[in-house]
């Protein structure tokens, strides 16, 4: 193999590919993951809407035609997994197989395909979903609400652990029957089930929303409020805004909802029912806010297998490294670059340290991209790619940094919806610093360890070892001047013999 190893080969070195097959009440889905264990990246996501649980309220059975459709999909998944040589496979079944009279028979047919289905109890299903939320939102404290086809799982989470859990028969396939007796009867029936979950009453913290129908609600909300991002993961809603949307969605026409990007025909059909469920949920739990998650049961199954040290790893930095390293931008180089630009950060540099480090590594990868593609990639990587544990403000700051690394100080208007002017200014500053580091000496280790950037009250000072004096010429000087001007400082270059360790550093006159 040549020195330029393929990206696929490098990604597989991080973690062998693994697959999760989720046999749910609505859909039967296979997801294949690659990349780092802490922030696995989806490389294959396929589902069929078999709706195994659609008749549970009436017949208590999985319909034969639904079983046949699911088994056909599962046979396909088994072949694909075998052809790709994936050995790490988890196959789980949830409410439909658990509650149906013929559920055991159906799982025997699944096993005959060479898969090894594990039937999750209601509590196991709830815990797996909650682990997905804990993996996606480190430090999560509140209630996880996973809405599936057959059930609604509620779990209390805190301190990276699941506590109380409940599985309620309030899945989207069961809601139409409950609503058929009118709004008052429906809310009474929902409150009756919620009343049995006493620990959830007025639970402090957010409510983490898991499941495709909740994400469809987020897509509706993002359009309603003209939110500039497209990925619902990490999107937040205040309770009052959620109530307002619920009132509208309850009476919405599913055919019109289908026209909204991010809402499939199936989810459009379920949205009014889910909106009706949301109102008593909000009344009972009284969350601080709603946080929508793309991670759920499947990612929770992966996250729960990690060692404690792996769980504690920063998922943003793990994901960025998995993405950027195959593009010849290592975390080691990014760390050196982030350290070189630390004086450009507000305060002591610790507040946004992880964002600056992520931006530094992505900027390295960005400059391996063809020049005429860099600006579009900067926006796509920062704003569109699904990063874990990165909020809208962080996305905007990273985007500003990537634009700055291209020498751009004019930013897309939508960034000002996501972050303050001060945050965006700092992001651009990081980027201009990254640009200067590359211009100075290609961002090489030797150029960064024989130079230093110091921000004073009135001046921006670039120190260079006398052996590197030739670097202090155009166009490096132009980028340095641009950075100083952006900060409103006077540019000064000092060449000599310095202690670049920072120990015993002399104080320059400002």
C-alpha positions in Angstrom: 0.0 0.0 0.0 1.3 3.5 -0.9 2.1 6.2 1.6 -1.2 7.9 1.0 -3.4 5.3 2.6 -7.0 5.4 1.7 -9.5 7.2 4.0 -11.5 4.0 4.3 -8.5 2.1 5.5 -7.6 4.7 8.1 -11.1 4.9 9.4 -11.3 1.2 9.9 -8.1 1.3 11.9 -9.9 3.4 14.5 -12.6 0.9 15.1 -13.9 -2.1 13.1 -17.2 -1.5 11.5 -20.2 -2.5 13.5 -23.9 -2.8 12.8 -27.1 -2.5 14.8 -30.4 -3.9 13.5 -33.3 -2.4 15.3 -36.6 -4.3 14.9 -39.1 -1.7 16.0 -42.8 -1.4 16.0 -42.8 1.1 13.1 -39.6 0.4 11.2 -37.0 -2.3 10.8 -33.7 -0.6 10.4 -30.0 -1.4 9.9 -27.3 1.1 10.6 -23.6 0.5 10.0 -21.1 2.6 11.9 -17.4 3.3 11.3 -14.9 5.7 12.9 -14.1 6.3 16.5 -16.0 4.4 19.2 -16.9 7.6 21.1 -18.5 9.3 18.1 -19.3 6.6 15.6 -20.2 7.8 12.1 -23.1 6.4 10.2 -22.0 5.0 6.8 -25.1 3.0 6.0 -28.7 3.7 7.2 -31.5 1.7 5.7 -35.0 1.0 6.9 -38.4 -0.4 5.9 -41.6 0.8 7.4 -43.0 -2.6 8.1 -45.2 -1.3 10.9 -45.1 -4.6 12.9 -47.1 -3.1 15.7 -49.9 -1.5 13.7 -52.6 -4.0 14.8 -51.5 -4.6 18.4 -54.4 -2.5 19.8 -57.0 -4.5 17.8 -55.6 -8.1 17.3 -52.6 -8.3 19.6 -50.6 -9.8 16.7 -48.0 -8.9 14.2 -49.8 -9.0 10.8 -48.6 -11.7 8.4 -47.9 -9.2 5.6 -45.9 -6.9 8.0 -43.9 -9.9 9.2 -43.1 -10.9 5.6 -42.0 -7.4 4.8 -39.8 -7.2 7.8 -38.2 -10.6 7.2 -37.5 -9.7 3.6 -35.6 -6.6 4.8 -33.8 -8.6 7.5 -32.7 -11.2 5.0 -31.2 -8.4 2.9 -29.5 -6.9 5.9 -28.0 -10.3 6.8 -26.5 -10.7 3.3 -25.1 -7.2 3.3 -23.5 -7.6 6.7 -22.0 -10.9 5.6 -20.7 -9.5 2.3 -19.0 -6.6 4.1 -17.4 -8.9 6.6 -18.9 -7.1 9.6 -18.5 -9.3 12.7 -19.8 -6.9 15.4 -23.6 -7.1 14.9 -26.3 -6.4 17.5 -29.9 -7.3 16.6 -32.6 -6.1 19.0 -36.4 -6.2 19.0 -38.6 -3.9 20.9 -42.3 -3.4 21.7 -44.0 -5.1 18.8 -42.2 -8.4 19.2 -42.4 -8.0 23.0 -46.2 -7.5 23.2 -47.5 -9.5 20.2 -49.0 -12.9 20.7 -46.9 -14.2 17.8 -43.8 -12.2 18.7 -41.8 -15.3 19.7 -42.6 -17.0 16.5 -41.5 -14.0 14.5 -38.2 -13.9 16.3 -37.6 -17.5 15.6 -37.9 -16.7 11.9 -35.4 -13.8 12.4 -33.0 -16.2 14.0 -33.3 -18.6 11.1 -31.8 -15.9 8.9 -28.5 -16.2 10.8 -29.2 -13.2 13.0 -29.3 -13.4 16.8 -32.2 -11.2 17.9 -32.3 -10.0 21.5 -35.7 -9.1 22.8 -35.4 -6.1 25.0 -37.7 -5.7 28.0 -39.5 -2.3 28.3 -36.9 -1.3 30.9 -34.0 -2.4 28.8 -35.4 -0.5 25.8 -35.8 2.6 27.9 -32.2 2.3 29.3 -30.7 1.8 25.9 -32.4 4.9 24.6 -31.3 6.9 27.6 -27.7 5.8 27.2 -28.0 7.2 23.6 -28.9 10.6 25.1 -26.1 10.4 27.7 -23.7 9.7 24.9 -24.9 12.5 22.8 -25.2 15.1 25.5 -22.4 14.7 28.1 -23.6 15.8 31.5 -27.3 15.4 30.6 -29.6 15.8 33.5 -33.4 15.5 33.0 -35.9 13.1 31.4 -35.4 11.1 28.2 -38.6 10.7 26.3 -38.2 8.1 23.5 -41.3 7.9 21.3 -41.5 4.7 19.2 -44.3 3.0 17.4 -45.3 0.7 20.2 -44.3 2.5 23.4 -43.1 5.7 25.0 -40.0 5.3 27.2 -39.3 7.7 30.0 -36.0 7.6 31.9 -34.5 9.9 34.5 -30.8 10.6 33.7 -28.0 12.3 35.7 -24.3 11.8 36.4 -23.9 9.8 33.2 -26.2 7.1 34.5 -29.9 6.1 34.1 -32.0 6.1 37.2 -35.8 5.6 37.2 -37.4 4.2 34.0 -40.8 3.5 32.7 -42.2 2.0 29.4 -45.8 3.3 28.6 -48.1 2.0 25.9 -48.2 5.4 24.2 -46.4 4.7 21.0 -47.5 6.4 17.8 -49.3 3.3 16.5 -51.4 3.2 19.7 -52.3 6.9 19.8 -55.0 7.1 17.1 -57.2 4.6 19.1 -56.8 6.7 22.2 -57.7 9.9 20.3 -60.8 8.4 18.7 -62.9 9.2 21.9 -62.1 12.9 21.8 -59.4 15.3 23.1 -60.6 15.2 26.7 -60.7 11.5 26.9 -57.3 11.2 25.2 -55.6 13.6 27.7 -57.2 11.8 30.6 -55.9 8.4 29.3 -52.4 9.8 28.9 -52.4 11.5 32.3 -53.6 8.2 33.8 -50.5 6.4 32.4 -48.2 9.3 33.4 -49.6 9.3 36.9 -48.1 5.9 37.4 -44.6 7.4 36.8 -44.6 9.6 39.9 -40.9 10.3 39.7 -41.4 12.2 36.4 -43.7 14.9 37.9 -42.1 18.3 37.7 -38.7 16.7 37.0 -35.9 19.2 36.9 -33.8 19.7 33.7 -34.5 19.3 30.0 -36.6 16.7 28.3 -34.5 14.9 25.7 -36.6 13.9 22.7 -35.7 10.7 21.0 -37.4 9.1 18.0 -38.2 9.9 14.4 -41.5 11.5 15.1 -40.0 13.9 17.6 -37.3 14.8 15.1 -40.1 15.4 12.5 -41.6 17.8 15.1 -38.2 19.5 15.4 -38.0 19.8 11.6 -41.4 21.6 11.7 -40.2 23.9 14.5 -37.0 24.8 12.6 -39.0 25.8 9.6 -41.6 27.6 11.8 -39.0 29.7 13.5 -36.8 30.1 10.4 -33.8 28.4 12.1 -30.8 28.5 9.8 -29.6 24.9 10.5 -31.0 21.8 8.9 -30.0 19.0 11.3 -32.5 18.6 14.2 -29.9 17.0 16.5 -29.2 19.4 19.3 -32.1 21.7 18.4 -33.8 23.1 21.5 -37.3 24.4 22.1 -38.7 26.3 25.1 -41.9 24.7 26.6 -44.1 27.7 25.7 -42.9 27.5 22.1 -43.5 23.7 22.1 -47.1 24.2 23.4 -47.8 26.7 20.6 -46.5 24.3 17.9 -48.4 21.4 19.5 -51.7 23.4 19.2 -51.0 24.0 15.5 -49.9 20.5 14.7 -52.8 18.8 16.4 -55.1 20.3 13.7 -52.5 20.1 10.8 -53.2 18.3 7.6 -50.6 15.4 7.2 -50.5 15.9 3.4 -49.3 19.5 3.9 -46.7 18.4 6.5 -45.2 16.0 3.9 -44.1 19.0 1.9 -41.7 20.1 4.7 -38.1 19.1 4.3 -37.1 16.5 7.0 -40.7 15.1 7.4 -41.3 11.8 5.7 -44.9 10.8 4.8 -45.0 8.3 7.7 -43.9 10.9 10.2 -46.3 13.4 8.8 -49.1 11.0 9.4 -48.0 10.6 13.1 -47.2 14.2 13.9 -50.7 15.4 14.9 -51.0 12.4 17.3 -47.5 13.1 18.7 -48.4 16.8 19.2 -51.4 15.7 21.2 -49.2 13.5 23.4 -46.7 16.3 23.9 -49.1 18.6 25.7 -49.8 16.3 28.7 -46.1 15.4 28.7 -45.2 19.0 29.1 -47.9 19.6 31.8 -46.7 16.6 33.8 -42.9 16.8 33.5 -42.6 20.6 33.3 -39.1 20.5 31.6 -36.8 23.5 31.4 -36.5 23.0 27.6 -36.8 20.3 24.9 -33.6 19.0 23.4 -33.9 16.9 20.2 -31.5 14.0 19.7 -30.5 11.9 16.7 -28.9 9.4 19.0 -31.2 6.9 20.6 -31.5 3.2 21.2 -29.0 2.1 18.6 -26.3 4.5 19.6 -27.1 3.8 23.2 -26.3 0.1 22.7 -22.9 1.1 21.3 -22.2 3.7 24.0 -23.1 1.4 26.9 -20.3 -1.0 25.8 -17.6 1.6 26.1 -15.1 1.6 28.9 -15.5 4.4 31.4 -12.4 6.2 30.0 -13.9 6.1 26.5 -17.2 7.4 27.8 -15.4 10.4 29.2 -13.7 11.3 25.9 -15.0 14.5 24.2 -17.3 13.3 21.4 -16.8 16.5 19.4 -13.0 16.1 19.3 -13.2 12.4 18.8 -15.5 12.9 15.8 -13.5 15.7 14.3 -10.3 13.6 14.6 -12.0 10.6 13.0 -13.1 12.9 10.1 -10.0 15.1 9.7 -7.2 12.6 10.3 -7.8 10.6 7.1 -7.6 14.1 5.4 -4.0 14.5 6.6 -4.9 16.8 9.6 -3.8 15.1 12.8 -4.9 16.0 16.3 -1.2 16.5 17.2 -0.8 19.2 14.6 -4.1 20.8 15.6 -3.0 20.8 19.3 0.2 22.6 18.3 -1.7 25.1 16.2 -4.2 25.7 19.0 -1.4 26.3 21.5 0.3 28.8 19.1 -2.9 30.8 18.8 -3.9 30.7 22.4 -3.1 34.4 22.9 -5.8 35.2 20.3 -8.5 33.8 22.6 -10.6 35.9 24.9 -9.7 35.5 28.6 -7.3 32.7 29.3 -8.3 30.7 26.3 -10.0 27.9 28.3 -13.7 28.9 27.8 -13.8 27.9 24.1 -10.7 25.7 24.1 -12.4 22.6 22.6 -14.0 24.7 19.9 -10.7 26.3 18.9 -9.0 22.9 18.9 -11.8 21.4 16.7 -11.6 24.4 14.4 -7.8 24.1 14.2 -8.0 20.5 13.1 -10.8 21.1 10.6 -8.9 24.1 9.1 -6.0 21.7 8.5 -8.3 19.3 6.6 -9.9 22.2 4.8 -6.6 23.3 3.2 -6.2 19.8 1.7 -9.4 20.5 -0.3 -9.2 22.0 -3.8 -9.2 25.8 -3.4 -12.4 26.5 -5.2 -14.3 24.1 -2.9 -13.0 25.4 0.4 -15.6 28.0 1.2 -18.5 25.7 0.5 -16.8 22.9 2.6 -16.2 25.4 5.4 -19.9 26.1 5.7 -21.0 22.5 5.2 -18.5 21.0 7.7 -19.3 23.5 10.4 -23.1 23.9 10.0 -24.3 20.8 8.2 -22.3 17.8 9.4 -23.7 16.0 12.4 -21.2 16.6 15.2 -21.9 15.3 18.7 -22.0 17.7 21.6 -21.8 20.8 19.5 -24.5 23.5 19.9 -25.5 26.2 17.4 -23.2 28.8 18.9 -20.2 26.4 18.7 -21.1 25.6 15.0 -21.2 29.3 14.2 -17.8 29.9 15.9 -16.2 27.0 14.1 -17.7 28.3 10.8 -16.3 31.8 11.5 -12.9 30.3 12.2 -12.9 28.3 9.0 -13.8 31.4 7.0 -11.1 33.3 8.7 -8.6 30.6 7.8 -9.4 31.4 4.2 -8.8 35.0 4.8 -12.5 35.8 4.9 -13.9 38.2 7.5 -17.3 38.7 5.9 -19.5 35.9 7.2 -22.9 34.5 6.1 -25.7 36.4 7.7 -27.3 33.3 9.2 -24.3 33.0 11.6 -25.6 36.0 13.5 -28.8 34.1 14.4 -26.7 31.4 16.0 -24.0 33.4 17.9 -23.2 36.8 19.2 -21.0 39.3 17.3 -18.3 38.9 19.9 -18.3 35.1 19.5 -18.1 35.4 15.7 -15.3 38.0 16.0 -13.3 35.6 18.1 -13.9 32.7 15.7 -12.6 34.8 12.8 -9.6 35.8 14.9 -8.8 32.1 15.5 -9.0 31.5 11.7 -6.8 34.4 10.8 -4.3 33.1 13.3 -4.4 29.6 11.7 -3.9 31.2 8.3 -0.8 33.1 9.6 0.6 29.9 11.1 0.3 28.1 7.7 1.7 31.1 5.8 4.6 31.5 8.2 6.1 28.1 7.6 3.4 25.7 6.3 2.2 25.1 9.8 5.2 22.9 10.3 6.3 21.9 13.8 9.6 23.6 13.5 8.1 26.9 12.3 5.6 26.9 15.2 8.2 25.9 17.9 10.6 28.6 16.8 8.0 31.4 16.8 5.4 32.8 19.1 2.4 35.1 18.8 1.8 37.5 21.7 -1.2 39.8 22.1 -0.6 42.9 24.2 -2.8 45.8 25.1 -1.9 47.8 22.1 0.3 45.5 20.0 0.3 42.1 18.4 3.8 40.7 18.5 5.2 38.0 16.3 8.6 36.6 17.6 10.8 34.7 15.3 14.1 32.9 16.1 16.9 34.6 14.2 17.4 31.4 12.2 13.9 31.8 10.8 14.2 35.5 9.9 13.6 34.8 6.2 10.1 33.8 7.0 9.2 37.3 8.0 8.6 38.4 4.5 5.6 38.8 2.1 3.0 37.2 2.1 3.4 36.2 5.8 3.8 39.8 6.8 0.6 40.7 5.0 -1.4 38.0 6.9 0.2 39.2 10.1 -0.8 42.8 9.4 -4.3 41.7 8.5 -4.7 39.9 11.8 -3.3 42.8 13.8 -5.7 45.2 12.0 -8.6 42.9 12.6 -7.8 43.1 16.4 -7.2 46.8 16.3 -3.6 46.4 17.3 -0.2 47.5 16.0 1.8 44.8 14.3 5.3 44.2 15.6 7.8 41.6 14.4 10.8 40.8 16.7 13.6 38.6 15.5 16.2 37.3 17.9 17.1 34.5 20.3 14.1 33.8 22.5 13.0 31.2 24.9 10.0 29.8 23.1 9.0 27.6 26.0 7.4 30.6 27.5 9.4 30.3 30.7 11.1 33.5 31.8 9.6 35.4 28.9 10.6 39.0 28.8 8.0 41.7 28.8 7.8 43.7 25.6 7.0 47.3 25.7 3.5 47.8 24.4 
